[in-house]
Each structure stands twice: as structure tokens, then as C-alpha cells.
Amino acid sequence: MRGKEKGVWKRLDFASQSYRGIMFVSYVLVGGLALILMVAGVFSWFNVYFKEQVSAIGIEQLKQIDTVYNSKIDLYHTQLKNAYHEPAIKNYIYSDTSDFQRDYELSRYLQNMIVYNEVIEYVGFYKNDTFHVQVGTKYPDMQEQEEVNKRLSESKDDMEHFVLQSPSGERKLCIFLTERGMLYGKPERGIVFMVNLRKLQNELFSSDVSGSRIIIFSNSGTPLLENDNFTEKEETELWKSIENQQGLKKDNKITIDGNSYIYNSMPSKQRGEFLVLLQDFHVQEAQMSEASRMMYMIFMGVLIAVLGFSVAMARCVYFPFKKFMEVLKDKAEFTDSSEAYSRERTQITSDKILYQVGMMSAGYYSDRVLSYLNSPDEKDGIPDILKLKDRNEHCLLILFWQEYVDSSRTGILSMEICHLLENAVQGCKVSVIVDKSEDSFLILLKEPRWINRISDHAFIVQILKEICDKEENGNRIFCAVSSLVQEEEDLPGAYKKIYMLRKSNLLGQSDTVMSEDDMNCRDDNVIPVKFYQDTLRAIREGEEESAVIEIRKLLMSISPYSFARQLHFLAELAVQISQLSYEVPLNNREWQEKYLDHYMKIAALQDQNQLKRFFEQLITNSCLENKVVKEKNLRIQVVDSLDYIQQNYKNPDICVDKVAEKFHISVSYYSKLFNEFVGMTFPEYINDLRLSFAKELLTANSIISIKRVAEISGFSNLSYFSAQFKKKYGFTPSGYRKIL
């Protein structure tokens, strides 16, 4: 029998060398196979995911380009409508006679429009079945004008903008606004913009994407815009793919002229154009390979770490298991110490379970208690923990918080303070209610009324001061204690009072321990508005640093007032700061909405640092917006000054100093803005206007003398006038008159 038992144990000897070898080989084979399958699956999924993301990014990029393109075209249509309703243009279109003053004003208006819109090449009019160019930076030849005239007469509505291509290959987009005798009829009169597509595409594709090619086709297949030089063959193949979807594979690959691309296309939302994005397949493949390589390195690093951990765990498990099996073989008995160890582990496990259940229960009751204290609901009833009458008890509410919010310490700190209070006020029940949203916690201190220890206010305050004096890492602890609560219905009111005391920490004015008496000693008068006048003045003048210093002084100066007055004052100040950036004053309703918004934001802040950051951010935003508004107003004044110059350039006394003084701008800054707007200096611009008028006067009147022409145009010196005229036009005034 003994030999039989030995034979059985020999077959089941897990510690034998042969058994360990077989198990090791089995684990390696199974683990290796599982690893190969897992790596293959992960990388297969990653490749598919990467391609989907590249395609999704391409579509999103096309949507953004479509939005910008449509915005540009809408802008030009809007400018067409505005120009069409200008009195001078309206008069010109409907009139068959020539008027020098009207034609001059019309030309100046259109010239300014072209200057401000750099992509518009020229502006023309269509009337009496004829198209002619009025002004432009580059004038078309007769063949192009005839083509425009033909296409306009064949158009059915104003949304049919068309593309022209010059012999040099330059494309132009014709946008027009016309009047027609009937719906889809032939146009009778109108205004035309010719947009240089090369300049428009430079604006549209200002930020190039490496490895990406973008092209926009019209609904007839004509290429409009592109960020790369597409060949005619490439454009033809792409348009065929859009028309019949030939050559478009399931994985969104397309081959054009021997090059492989990831292909994405979409129709425009408004006008029927087609947008195409080609992403170089080799570039995307290289990026995917790089991402795969990085993922592989991370995967292998994690795998090595897991294997190392597994080996360490195997060593920790294998040797105890070997010893356990040897005990079984020798039929050894379990000792009393092992039984005691088992009971100890069972007890520890039970304690952990009870602790977790207790924490879950505490969280549930905390939410119920805080909900009742904030807004009592008779339907739900009073939480058991707050009941006083049935048990003949009274209580104190104590709200604790930290000077600077530290969420990681709130739970630990509440348990420590609870333990200290239990030792200091023996015989009392101490309950903790944690307010996770506020990073504070409420302690409910209850006792039977006959004990009457917590009714000694001085005794309780002394204990709380000893607790709050134990600050950690410079972060002080504060608390607010209510008066003794005898009735359950008084609990919500007591809680609201100590919660209001907590907010005094917002201005850094709170003592470590506060009671309801501290609320009664504050000044409840209205805080004078003169306190924030210096702050508003600094913001108006753009002195951000001075305004921040003033706001810090202000927060100290309002400390004697009640917190309710302080909240009202600060919310009103926030509205005043916000209002400084508005060009139009707020009406009563808007003011009230702003006031309530700022009031809620300030009331939700936790400490003085947050309050300072709130107002500093408000000041920064207001100063920045004021700066933008001032800059905008200055530019509007420069535009107004151009109108003034147009009316007074013939006056010999006009100069940059007088114009700058009239519009209340410094001479140097006005000169800088003038150069940015016009592209030339003030004297150059005045001379250009005077010479243009003199040329027109010489053309229109052959009798008037050269000297008189110079005087009327604003030149006081005849020789200077002649020299400037020859410099601009290549002829002296008299020479120009001879060639007419």
C-alpha cells in the first residue's frame, strides 16, 4: 500500500524537472501563438483605423475650404449689390448721355473698391447689349470683352458665373448682377466683376498641406482653383472620375499619370462646384509606417514589462506551491498558526467590505442631507440624521473649508477633524457630510439636551480654534459654526447663514473660526461707486497693469461692508468693466442679464486668488477689446478723411497736418495709417488726384490756359505742375494738349 501511494505521488510530482520542462514549453507555445494573433489583429485594426482617419480629415478639410470659398463668392455678390444701388452707378446704367462729374465720381468709387479687393481685376458695365470696362488694374483685350459680352447675353440668371481663360493660361471668374425683362430672359443692363482666380486661390490656399493637392471644378467641369499645378491630363481624369466614378476604388485610392493618391471629393453646398482632395499615398503610407513603428515599440515595451512581472510573480507563486505539494505528499497536518492566520485574513476582508459599504452609505446620506438643507422638501421628509424632536436632542452645524481648494485632502481632512471632535466633546454624536461640489464638508454635532455641553459657545469655539490652528503646507483651515439649533425646521436657515460666512473667505477677510455674530458686525450700507472709478479710468486709458493694482486695492477697501453688499458691488463692477468694451450702452434688460451672470460667477468662486484671477481676466479682455475698438475707430476716421480729401484736394493749403488735426489723430500715426490704406504717401496721393483732374480738364476744355488749369487743380507753382505732369504722363501739359 505504501509503495502504491509513492507511485501515485511520483506521477503527480509537480516539482519534478520533467513536469516543469513540459509546462514551460506548453506555456511558451500557447503564449507565442496568442501573441502573434494579438499583434496581427492590433496592427490590422490600426491600419484600417488610420486610413479612416486620413479620409475623415480630408473630408473635413474640404468642408472648411468649401465654407471659405462660398463666403468669398457671397462677399463679392454683396459688394455687387451695394455698388449697383450707388446713385452714380444707377444713374450711369440708366442714362445714355455722358456726364463728366458723374463719370468721375463713379470711376473713383470703383477704383477704391478694386484697391480694397485685391482679387478684382476690373469692373465693367453691360447695357444696350454691349459690355465695356470702366476701371481696373489690368484691362482686357477686345477678344476677351467680346467673349464676356457673348456669355452675358446667353446667361439665364445672375448665379451663372462663368470662367474665362486667356491665351497665357490665366483664369478669371466673371460675377455679375443684371436686370432682366423677364424671368430667365436676356439681361438688359448690369454691373460685372472680373475676379482673378490666381489671386483668389492664393488667399484660399494660403496654408499648404504637405502631400495634399486640392482642386475645385465648376459644375461644367472647368477647373476654378487649385493649390498645385495640375496638368490638363490630370484635370481631365479627375473630372471623369467625378462624372462616372470610374477608377475610384473601395479603399479611396486613385492612380493619375502613374502616381497614387488617396482620393476624396464632395459637391459644394451652394453653387454646385466639386471639390477634390488628393493626398499623396506614399506620404500617407510613410506616416502610417512611422505610427506603426512607434506603436510596435510601445507594444513591445509593455510586453517585456508584463513578461518581467509574470516571471517575478511565477517565482513568488511557484516555490510556495512546491512547498505546499510536498506537505500534501508527506500527509502533514495544518498547524494552529495557519488556522489563526486564516481567521485573521477573513476578519480583514470583512472589515474592508464593511468600510466600502459605509463609504457608499455616507455618500448617499450626504447628498440627501445637503439637498434638504439647501431647499427643504416636505414630500421627501427630514433625513433621519437631522431629526431632533423624536430623540430629544439639539445640535450645532460646523462648516469646514481650506484657504486654497485642495480636493485631494478634503476626505482625509474630514475624517481627521471628526476624530478630534469625538475625543474633545465626548458623549456627542459627530457626523460628516462632504459637499464634493464645493470642496468643503459639514459636521453635525448632536447631543441629548440634558448633557448640554455644546451649548457652551466659548468652549466649542476654543476647541475649533485648536483644530484650525493645525495648518498643513501653509494651507489654513477655516470653519463657521452655527448657533445652537433646537428645532428641525431651523436647520436650513442655520446652514444658509454659515454658508454665507464661508464666502467671506473670498475676500481674504475671514477668521479661522466664525459664528453668526460676525455677520451682524458688518456695515450694511451701500458701497459707494467712487471706490471703483480709478479702476474704470485705468481700463479706459488701456493701462492694464494699473487697473490690476487698483482692483487689488479695491478688494481691501470694501472689507468693512457686509458680504451681501460686497457681492452686489463686485457684480456691478464686473458689468461696468464689460460695458467699457461695448460701443452702444446696454439697455436695462441687457444690464440685468449681465449683472445676474457675473453675480452667479462671483458667488461660485472659492477663495481670494480665484476672485483676483476673475477680475484680472475681465480687465485683460476689456483692455484688449477697447484697443481693438479704438483701432477700428481710427481706421474709420482715415476712411472719412479720404472723402474729405476728395472734396478739398484742389485747395492749395491742404496738407497732412491740417487733415490729421481735423480728425483728431497725431500726424505720425495718421501718416502711417494713410500709407497702409492708400499705398502711397499723403503728398503723392494729393498730387495724383490733382494731376488726374488736370488731365481731364485739359482733355475737356481746349481754350483754358495751362496756368489756369494748374490753379484750378490746386497747384500754386506752374513749373512744379509741369514737372509733375511730365513725370506722371510723359508729356508736358502743353505737349499733351497738342496730341489730343
C-alpha positions, 0 to 999 in steps of 0.5 A: 500500500505504501509503495502504491501511494509513492507511485501515485505521488511520483506521477503527480510530482509537480516539482519534478524537472520533467513536469516543469520542462513540459509546462514551460514549453506548453506555456511558451507555445500557447503564449507565442501563438496568442501573441502573434494573433494579438499583434496581427489583429492590433496592427490590422485594426490600426491600419484600417483605423488610420486610413479612416482617419486620413479620409475623415480629415480630408473630408473635413478639410474640404468642408472648411475650404468649401465654407471659405470659398462660398463666403468669398463668392457671397462677399463679392455678390454683396459688394455687387449689390451695394455698388449697383444701388450707388446713385452714380452707378444707377444713374450711369446704367440708366442714362445714355448721355455722358456726364463728366462729374458723374463719370468721375465720381463713379470711376473713383468709387470703383477704383477704391473698391478694386484697391480694397479687393485685391482679387478684382481685376476690373469692373465693367458695365453691360447695357444696350447689349454691349459690355465695356470696362470702366476701371481696373488694374489690368484691362482686357483685350477686345477678344476677351470683352467680346467673349464676356459680352457673348456669355452675358447675353446667353446667361439665364440668371445672375448665379451663372458665373462663368470662367474665362481663360486667356491665351497665357493660361490665366483664369478669371471668374466673371460675377455679375448682377443684371436686370432682366425683362423677364424671368430667365430672359436676356439681361438688359443692363448690369454691373460685372466683376472680373475676379482673378482666380490666381489671386483668389486661390492664393488667399484660399490656399494660403496654408499648404498641406504637405502631400495634399493637392486640392482642386475645385471644378465648376459644375461644367467641369472647368477647373476654378482653383487649385493649390498645385499645378495640375496638368490638363491630363490630370484635370481631365481624369479627375473630372471623369472620375467625378462624372462616372466614378470610374477608377475610384476604388473601395479603399479611396485610392486613385492612380493619375499619370502613374502616381497614387493618391488617396482620393476624396471629393464632395459637391459644394453646398451652394453653387454646385462646384466639386471639390477634390482632395488628393493626398499623396499615398506614399506620404500617407503610407510613410506616416502610417509606417512611422505610427506603426513603428512607434506603436510596435515599440510601445507594444513591445515595451509593455510586453517585456514589462508584463513578461518581467512581472509574470516571471517575478510573480511565477517565482513568488507563486511557484516555490510556495506551491512546491512547498505546499505539494510536498506537505500534501505528499508527506500527509502533514497536518495544518498547524494552529498558526495557519488556522489563526492566520486564516481567521485573521485574513477573513476578519480583514476582508470583512472589515474592508467590505464593511468600510466600502459599504459605509463609504457608499452609505455616507455618500448617499446620506450626504447628498440627501442631507445637503439637498434638504438643507439647501431647499427643504422638501416636505414630500421627501421628509427630514433625513433621519440624521437631522431629526431632533424632536423624536430623540430629544436632542439639539445640535450645532452645524460646523462648516469646514473649508481650506484657504486654497481648494485642495480636493485631494485632502478634503476626505482625509481632512474630514475624517481627521477633524471628526476624530478630534471632535469625538475625543474633545466633546465626548458623549456627542454624536459627530457626523460628516457630510462632504459637499464634493461640489464645493470642496468643503464638508459639514459636521453635525454635532448632536447631543441629548439636551440634558448633557448640554455641553455644546451649548457652551459657545466659548468652549466649542469655539476654543476647541475649533480654534485648536483644530484650525490652528493645525495648518498643513503646507501653509494651507489654513483651515477655516470653519463657521459654526452655527448657533445652537439649533433646537428645532428641525425646521431651523436647520436650513436657515442655520446652514444658509447663514454659515454658508454665507460666512464661508464666502467671506473667505473670498475676500481674504477677510475671514477668521479661522473660526466664525459664528453668526455674530460676525455677520451682524458686525458688518456695515450694511450700507451701500458701497459707494461707486467712487471706490471703483472709478480709478479702476474704470479710468485705468481700463479706459486709458488701456493701462492694464497693469494699473487697473490690476493694482487698483482692483487689488486695492479695491478688494481691501477697501470694501472689507468693512461692508457686509458680504451681501453688499460686497457681492452686489458691488463686485457684480456691478463692477464686473458689468461696468468693466464689460460695458467699457468694451461695448460701443452702444450702452446696454439697455436695462434688460441687457444690464440685468442679464449681465449683472445676474451672470457675473453675480452667479460667477462671483458667488461660485468662486472659492477663495481670494486668488480665484476672485483676483484671477476673475477680475484680472481676466475681465480687465485683460479682455476689456483692455484688449477689446477697447484697443481693438475698438479704438483701432477700428475707430481710427481706421474709420476716421482715415476712411472719412478723411479720404472723402474729405480729401476728395472734396478739398484736394484742389485747395492749395493749403491742404496738407497732412497736418491740417487733415490729421488735426481735423480728425483728431489723430497725431500726424505720425500715426495718421501718416502711417495709417494713410500709407497702409490704406492708400499705398502711397504717401499723403503728398503723392496721393494729393498730387495724383488726384490733382494731376488726374483732374488736370488731365481731364480738364485739359482733355475737356476744355481746349481754350483754358490756359495751362496756368489756369488749369494748374490753379484750378487743380490746386497747384500754386507753382506752374513749373512744379505742375509741369514737372509733375505732369511730365513725370506722371504722363510723359508729356508736358501739359502743353505737349499733351494738349497738342496730341489730343 
